[in-house]
Amino acid sequence: AAKEQGLEDKFIDFIYFLAAEGSYYITRGYTKNSIEFIRMAATTAEAQGRIKEAHYLYSNLGDYYQNFIGDFDRSIDDYLKALTMVREMGDKAREAVCLGIIGQVKCLQNNVTDSDMYIEQAYQVAKSSGDDYYLNMVLGQMSYIASYQSDWKKANTLLRESLQLMDKLDKETTHLKRLVREQFFALLNLGQAERHLDN
């Protein structure tokens, strides 16, 4: 209704709230209409210069095509748009994570050269950002790629480095719920790596 009445700002705000801030679509699932709304909101936000909203909406579309559909080509297209937006924002930490996600999807496409290029960029940008929480996220992405390639020794090393970094993070300034989630998956994946190493 907001879109039809020309209330584009309200339309963007509403879809952004559902897709990026809340977990509505993750909980309820996506429909053809919801994807069309997210795409419309992303392009409208981009046209209006609402770069932050456009970035998160394109990221959401990339997640949808990667995780729900398995269409890695379309996923990459949306992640690359999200990367362009986040570079305009100048948010190095988010840029690092976005680069890492592209590296992961390239790995799933068995495009090792591009995967290595993007994940190395992610690591360098995360290091330069000075934000250890996001550096930790990139280490997790790197360990995912190593595991996918059955390089369990490398995955083991990266996961241990990630866990050590998480132990040093300031619990007061880091979102505790997210940090506990990151620790959970790092430990779970470390257990898998150890098992593959017969330890």
N, C-alpha and C positions, 0 to 999 in steps of 0.2 A: 504493500500500500504506500509506504514511504517513497519507494522508487517511482511508482506510477504518478505520485503527486509532485514529483520533482524535488523531494526532500532528500537530496543525495547525501548530505552530511549525516543525517539520521540513519539512512540506509547503511552507510559504511560503518557507523558506530554500532548498529545493531548486529550486523554480520561479524564485525570484528569481535564483539563481545562473545558471540556464540562460538566462533571458530578459533580465536586466538587466546582470549582471556579465560573463558570457561572451558568445560570439557563436554559440552552438550553433544557435539557430533561424535566424539569418541564413545560417549555413553549410549547415545540413541542410534548411532549409525548414520551413514550418508545416503541421500537419495539423489536421483538425477537433478531434481530441482535445487537441492542444497548446494550441489557442486556448481550449478549455473549461477546461483546467488553469490557464492564465494568468488567465482571468476569475475562476475560483474562488479562486485565490490572492490576486488583487487585492481582491475583496470580503471575503475572510476577514481579510486584513491590515488593511483599513480598519476592519472591525468590532472587531478587537483593538487598534486604536490604533497599529498599526505603519505610521505615516504615510509614512515614507521608502520602504518597500517598496511600499506601495500606489501612491505617486506614480510610481515607476519602472515598475511593472507596468501601470498605466493608460496611461502614455506608450508602452510597448511595444505595447499593443493599438491605440492611436491610429496608431502607425507602421505596424502591420500593415494596418489598414483603408485607410490612405492609400496606402502604397507597393506593397502586394501585390494589393489587391482593387480599389482605386479607389472605395471607398464613403466619400465625403467626409463624409456626414452622421453615420455611425457613428464615423468617425474624430474628428470634432469633439466628439461626446458623450464619448468617452474622454479626449480632451485636456482638456476642461473639468473632468472629474473629477480629472485629474492636476494641473491648475491649482489647484483647491481644496485638494488635499493639499499642494502646495508652498507655498501661502500659509500653511497651518497650520504648516509647517516653518519659515517665516520666511527661506527661502533666496531672496534677491532675484535672485541671478545665474541660478539655475534658473528662477525665475518669469519672468524676462525672455525666456529662450529658449523657454519654453512659450508665452508670449504671442505671440512671433514665429512659432512654428510654426502656431498657430491663425490668425494673420494670413495666412500662406502658403496654408493650406487654404481660407480664405475667398476668397482671390484666385483659386484654382483653381475655386471655385464661381461665379466672376464676381460676387461680392458685394463690390464695391469699397468701399462705405461701411464695412462691418464690418472688412474687410481693413485699411483705413487706420487705423481706430480701434485695432485690436489691435497693429499694428506700431508705431504712435506710443507706445502704452502700453509696449510692449517696449523701445523706445529710451529712454524716460524712466526706466524701472525699471533698465535696464542702466547708465545714466549714474549713477543714485543708488547703485548697488551698489558702485561703486568698483573693480570687477573688469574690467580692460580686455580680458581674454581673452573674457569673455562679451559685452562691448560689441562686440568684433570679430565675434562670431558673429551678433549682431543686425544689424550692418551688412551681413553676408553675406545674411541673410534679406531685408533691405530691397532689396538689389541684385537678388535673385532676383525679387521682386515687380516691381521696375522693369523688368527684362528681360522678364518675362512680359507686361507691358503695353507692350512695345516702346519704352520710354523709355530708349534706349541712353545718352544723355548723362548722365542721372541715375545709371544703373547704373555707368557709367564713373567718375563722381565718387565714388560710395559704395565701389566696389572699390579705388580708389586710396587712399581714407581708411583702409580696412580694412588694406591692405598696409602703409601707414605705421605704423599702430597695432601691427601684428604685429612690425615691425622694432624697436619700442621695448620689447616685452615681455621680461621677464627670462627668459632661456633656462634658468636654474637652477631657477626656481620654476614654470615652465610645463611641462606635459607635452609634451616635444619631439615625440613621434610625432604627437600630435594637431595640434600647431602646424604641422608640415611638411605635414600633410594639408590644413589650412585654407589654407596658402599656395598649395599646388598648385591647389586649386579656385578660389581668388581669381584666380590668374594665368590659368588656363584660361578663366574667365568674362570676365576683362578682355580677353583676346585676342578673344573672341567679340564683346564690346561694341565694341572698336576696329574690328573688321571691318565691323560694321553701320554704323559712323560713317565708313566708307571711309578709315580710317587704316591 
